[in-house]
Amino acid sequence: MTMMQVVAGETRTVSVDFANLLGSGDSLSGTPAVTLDPSGEATAASAAISGDAVTFTVSGVVQGRRYRVKVQCGTTNSETLIEQEATIAGL
């Protein structure tokens, strides 16, 4: 599981790597979707593909809270990949 740390009050760009999920000759495509759980406090915005990763900005985290990250993205081989093994910790 990937643990990312974001200080309460800051806006930070983070990324989730999909290299281990992509098949040979496949690459990310389309518009990625990012959700945080629990919802309603922290927000994820501006999701974009960067090579084999999806980058996005996180803001509004609460100190001491952990947020489970779900990133979904299509591929050039018409697959939909979902990565849920990331957590953001509010510092």
PEKAHU-V20327 format. One record per residue. N is the residue number from 0. RES is the residue in one letter. SS is DSSP state (~ for helix, > for strand, _ for the rest). PSI is psi as a letter, one per 20 degrees, with the letter a starting at -180 (999 if undefined). BURIAL is I if it has 16 or more other C-alpha atoms within 10 Angstrom, else O. Layout:
# PEKAHU-V20327
n:N res:RES ss:SS psi:PSI burial:BURIAL
n:N res:RES ss:SS psi:PSI burial:BURIAL
This chain:
# PEKAHU-V20327
n:0 res:M ss:_ psi:p burial:O
n:1 res:T ss:> psi:p burial:O
n:2 res:M ss:> psi:p burial:O
n:3 res:M ss:> psi:q burial:I
n:4 res:Q ss:> psi:p burial:O
n:5 res:V ss:> psi:p burial:I
n:6 res:V ss:_ psi:p burial:I
n:7 res:A ss:_ psi:p burial:I
n:8 res:G ss:_ psi:i burial:O
n:9 res:E ss:_ psi:q burial:O
n:10 res:T ss:_ psi:p burial:O
n:11 res:R ss:> psi:q burial:O
n:12 res:T ss:> psi:p burial:O
n:13 res:V ss:> psi:r burial:I
n:14 res:S ss:> psi:q burial:I
n:15 res:V ss:> psi:p burial:I
n:16 res:D ss:> psi:p burial:I
n:17 res:F ss:_ psi:j burial:I
n:18 res:A ss:~ psi:h burial:O
n:19 res:N ss:~ psi:i burial:O
n:20 res:L ss:~ psi:i burial:O
n:21 res:L ss:_ psi:p burial:I
n:22 res:G ss:_ psi:r burial:O
n:23 res:S ss:_ psi:p burial:O
n:24 res:G ss:_ psi:i burial:O
n:25 res:D ss:_ psi:q burial:O
n:26 res:S ss:_ psi:r burial:I
n:27 res:L ss:> psi:q burial:I
n:28 res:S ss:> psi:r burial:I
n:29 res:G ss:> psi:b burial:O
n:30 res:T ss:> psi:o burial:O
n:31 res:P ss:> psi:q burial:I
n:32 res:A ss:> psi:p burial:I
n:33 res:V ss:> psi:p burial:I
n:34 res:T ss:> psi:q burial:I
n:35 res:L ss:> psi:q burial:I
n:36 res:D ss:> psi:p burial:O
n:37 res:P ss:_ psi:q burial:O
n:38 res:S ss:_ psi:r burial:O
n:39 res:G ss:_ psi:i burial:O
n:40 res:E ss:_ psi:f burial:O
n:41 res:A ss:_ psi:q burial:I
n:42 res:T ss:> psi:q burial:I
n:43 res:A ss:> psi:p burial:I
n:44 res:A ss:> psi:r burial:O
n:45 res:S ss:> psi:l burial:O
n:46 res:A ss:> psi:p burial:I
n:47 res:A ss:> psi:q burial:I
n:48 res:I ss:> psi:p burial:I
n:49 res:S ss:> psi:n burial:O
n:50 res:G ss:_ psi:c burial:O
n:51 res:D ss:_ psi:j burial:I
n:52 res:A ss:> psi:r burial:I
n:53 res:V ss:> psi:p burial:I
n:54 res:T ss:> psi:q burial:I
n:55 res:F ss:> psi:r burial:I
n:56 res:T ss:> psi:q burial:I
n:57 res:V ss:> psi:p burial:I
n:58 res:S ss:> psi:r burial:I
n:59 res:G ss:_ psi:j burial:I
n:60 res:V ss:_ psi:q burial:I
n:61 res:V ss:_ psi:p burial:I
n:62 res:Q ss:_ psi:p burial:O
n:63 res:G ss:_ psi:i burial:O
n:64 res:R ss:_ psi:q burial:O
n:65 res:R ss:> psi:q burial:I
n:66 res:Y ss:> psi:p burial:I
n:67 res:R ss:> psi:p burial:I
n:68 res:V ss:> psi:p burial:I
n:69 res:K ss:> psi:p burial:I
n:70 res:V ss:> psi:p burial:I
n:71 res:Q ss:> psi:p burial:O
n:72 res:C ss:> psi:q burial:I
n:73 res:G ss:> psi:r burial:I
n:74 res:T ss:> psi:r burial:I
n:75 res:T ss:_ psi:i burial:O
n:76 res:N ss:_ psi:k burial:O
n:77 res:S ss:_ psi:k burial:O
n:78 res:E ss:_ psi:r burial:O
n:79 res:T ss:> psi:o burial:O
n:80 res:L ss:> psi:p burial:I
n:81 res:I ss:> psi:p burial:I
n:82 res:E ss:> psi:p burial:O
n:83 res:Q ss:> psi:j burial:O
n:84 res:E ss:> psi:l burial:O
n:85 res:A ss:> psi:q burial:I
n:86 res:T ss:> psi:q burial:I
n:87 res:I ss:> psi:p burial:I
n:88 res:A ss:> psi:p burial:I
n:89 res:G ss:> psi:p burial:I
n:90 res:L ss:_ psi:999 burial:O
